[in-house]
Amino acid sequence: DADVTQTPRNRITKTGKRIMLECSQTKGHDRMYWYRQDPGLGLQLIYYSFDVKDINKGEISDGYSVSRQAQAKFSLSLESAIPNQTALYFCATSGPAGDFTDTQYFGPGTRLTVL
Amino acid sequence: AQSVTQLDSQVPVFEEAPVELRCNYSSSVSVYLFWYVQYPNQGLQLLLKYLSGSTLVKGINGFEAEFNKSQTSFHLRKPSVHISDTAEYFCAVSERGSSASKIIFGSGTRLSIRP
């Protein structure tokens, strides 16, 4: 079984709808991340969480919110989806290093299309 | 703030030929450097990372990278590529010793291998 899972894998929705993307991990890691991937732009960090009570904004948090329900679960929400949020979204986890030196383990991605 | 530039968006090479993927970074402080690989329809996985010590870093699948502080570069190399190396490669950087540091990814280089 995969260590980092994401649901759904694909989603098509309409402008203005609320969408939640879910991430679960079995690696026992404290740190979890949400990234967005757009062609030619690489990955951009949306939010990250270093433990259940610690949530931090990344480079592009506007229009997104997150919830860390447990050590193993980190959800990303789009309160009112817009077309330029169409992208591939990745969840990742890492161990308890003091900074970003630890290897990040990525989920398979969620392809979101906003019409 | 740090930044990373991958100079080539696409690199086509013949099978068994050598390859170099270029990465340059910018930062006012010391950095950690990473190369991640993304195979088709998958998440990213770590190839190698430079934290300290020897400037030549060896990773998985026969890849290596050399940290050059004076040229602010971290180029990825492989002496002989295989079809299975077809993927997108991302360079990433994070700043040392900063609790507010984030990992920044480059825009990616798509490596295509011709038989």
Chai-1 contact restraints between the chains, C-beta under 6 A:
chainA,res_idxA,chainB,res_idxB,connection_type,confidence,min_distance_angstrom,max_distance_angstrom,comment,restraint_id
A,G40,B,S107,contact,1.0,0.0,6.0,A-B,restraint_1
A,L41,B,S107,contact,1.0,0.0,6.0,A-B,restraint_2
A,G42,B,F90,contact,1.0,0.0,6.0,A-B,restraint_3
A,G42,B,F105,contact,1.0,0.0,6.0,A-B,restraint_4
A,G42,B,G106,contact,1.0,0.0,6.0,A-B,restraint_5
A,G42,B,S107,contact,1.0,0.0,6.0,A-B,restraint_6
A,G42,B,G108,contact,1.0,0.0,6.0,A-B,restraint_7
A,L43,B,F105,contact,1.0,0.0,6.0,A-B,restraint_8
A,L45,B,K102,contact,1.0,0.0,6.0,A-B,restraint_9
A,F90,B,G43,contact,1.0,0.0,6.0,A-B,restraint_10
A,D99,B,S101,contact,1.0,0.0,6.0,A-B,restraint_11
A,F100,B,S94,contact,1.0,0.0,6.0,A-B,restraint_12
A,F100,B,I103,contact,1.0,0.0,6.0,A-B,restraint_13
A,T101,B,Y32,contact,1.0,0.0,6.0,A-B,restraint_14
A,T101,B,L51,contact,1.0,0.0,6.0,A-B,restraint_15
A,T103,B,L46,contact,1.0,0.0,6.0,A-B,restraint_16
A,F106,B,G43,contact,1.0,0.0,6.0,A-B,restraint_17
A,F106,B,L44,contact,1.0,0.0,6.0,A-B,restraint_18
A,G107,B,G43,contact,1.0,0.0,6.0,A-B,restraint_19
A,P108,B,G43,contact,1.0,0.0,6.0,A-B,restraint_20
A,G109,B,G43,contact,1.0,0.0,6.0,A-B,restraint_21
